[in-house]
Amino acid sequence: MKLRNYILLGATGLALGVSAPFTQSKAEASTYRSIPSSLRGYYISSNNLAMIIRKHTVIIAIPRADASSAHVYKVIHTGHIYRIHTSINMGNTIHVTYKLDHYAHNKFKYAGKYFHKVSKLKYYYYVSH
C-alpha cells in the first residue's frame, strides 16, 4: 500500500470516529401539568401505605390513621420514572417531590415500597380496617 492509501484510511477512520458520538440519541424528559392517565387510580402497599393519584392531586394515607393531600403543579417524565412536584399549603407552602418508578402496567415503586393498583372498594376497605 502506498502512503496515500494509509492517509485516506486514517482520515476515513478519524471522520467516522468523530461523527459517532454526535449520532447518539438522548432520552429527553417530558414535562406535564397534570398526572398522565396511566398512573391515576387507587394504590395500596404491603407496608401500611395507601395512595390515591388523581389528575391534579396526590393523597397518601396510612390505614386507620391520617391522610395528606398535595396539589400537583408539574410532572417530569423520563423513561419509566415520573417526578411529581407537588405543594401542600399549611399556613406556609411546602413543596414535595414524589419519585415514582412505573415498572409495570399497574405497579410502581415509591420510597422503596411497591404499590399496586386496586379498585376503589378494596382501597377504602384497606384504609378503614
N, C-alpha and C positions, 0 to 999 in steps of 0.2 A: 504494500500500500504506500502511496505517496504521501507526503507531508500535507498536501491539500486535503486529502480524504480524512486524515486524522483531525484536521482543524474543523472540517464540516461536521464530522461525527461529534466532536466536542461541543460545537456550537448548538447542534440539534439537542444533545443531551442537556445542555445548560438551559435552553429555551423550554424544554419540557419540564425540567426540574423547577424552574422559576414560576411557570404558569400553574403547576399542580396545586399549590396552596390556595390560589385565588379561585379555583373551581369548586371548592368545598361549600356545601350549604350549611347555614346555621339554623338552629331551632329558635325561631323568633317567638317572643311572648305575645299573646293576645290580651287585650285589656277590655273588660266588660264593665257595665254599670250595674248589672244585676247578675244573680247566680244562674248559670245555664240550667235548662230544664232537666238534663241528665242527672244532676246532683240533687234536685229538690225532692223532699219526702221526709219520712219518719225513720229514724235510725236508732238502734239500740246497740249497746256494747255489753260484753260479759263482765266488764269491770265496773258495774254500777254507774254507768253514764248513759244518758239518752240525749238525742239531738233532733231538733226539727229544723230543716233547711227550707226556707221559702224564698221567693223572688228577691225580696229586699230585707229579710230578717233571718238571723241565726239564733236559735234558742237552745241553750244547753241546760239539761235538767239532771238532778240527782234524784233517784227514786225515793219517794216518801220524804223529801226534804225541800229543796229550793230549785228555782229555775231562773236563769238570767237571759234577757233578750238584748240583742245587739242589732243595730241598723247597718246594712251593707252599703258602702259607698264606692267600692272599687273591687274588682276581681281580676287577678292576673293569672293567666293560664299558660303554663309552659310544659309541653309534653302531657303527662298524666298528673301533674302536680298543680293544684289550684291554691293560690294565696288569696284569701278572702279578707279584705281590710274592712273593719267594722268600727263603729263608735257607740259608746254607751254614755248616756247623759245622766249623771248622778250629782247634780249641782255643778260639778266640773265635767268636762268631756274627756272620757278615757278612750284611747284608741287601742284596739286589739286586732292582731292579725292571726287568722287561723290558716294553718298549712295542711291541706288535705291531699293525701296521696290516693288518687282514684284508681286503684289497681285492678278492679273487676267491675262488672256491669252494675251490681247493686251493693258494692262494698267499697269502703275506703279506710285509710289508716290516718288517725289523728293522735298526736302526742303518744305514740307507742301503743295505742289501743285500736282494735279493729271494730268497726261499726258495720252493721249490715241493715239493709232496708227492710222494714216490716210494714204491715198495714196500720192504719190509724187505731183500730181496735186493739191490736197487740201492743202498740206503743203506750196507749193510755192505761192498759192493764198492767204493763211492766212498771210504769211510773207510779201507779197508785198502790201496788202491792209489794 
